[in-house]
């Protein structure tokens, strides 16, 4: 009768059609773990979840209150986040 958030999760296109994970595989499940307060499980599922949240919060705060070096901070956070995503993906496909 009651639907949970897991019922609305989208399947991974690349995993469904090509049979391999994409760079974003695990993000939705990690977010669900985060909502449920399972922080370690969220990190294990998708390690970049916390850096993505930091980036999103900073962008949201910067939208309302401009910082002096905001572009530089956002760029560095984005590159750091992207590097975590790529390293996680490379580790995942090699295991």
Number of C-alpha atoms within 10 A of each C-alpha: 3 4 7 8 10 10 8 9 11 8 10 17 13 13 12 10 8 10 10 12 16 14 16 13 18 19 17 21 17 24 21 17 17 17 12 10 11 13 16 13 16 24 18 12 19 23 20 24 23 17 17 17 13 16 20 15 12 16 17 11 12 15 10 8 9 11 12 9 8 13 13 10 15 17 12 13 18 17 12 15 20 16 13 17 20 14 13 16 17 12 10 11 10 6 5
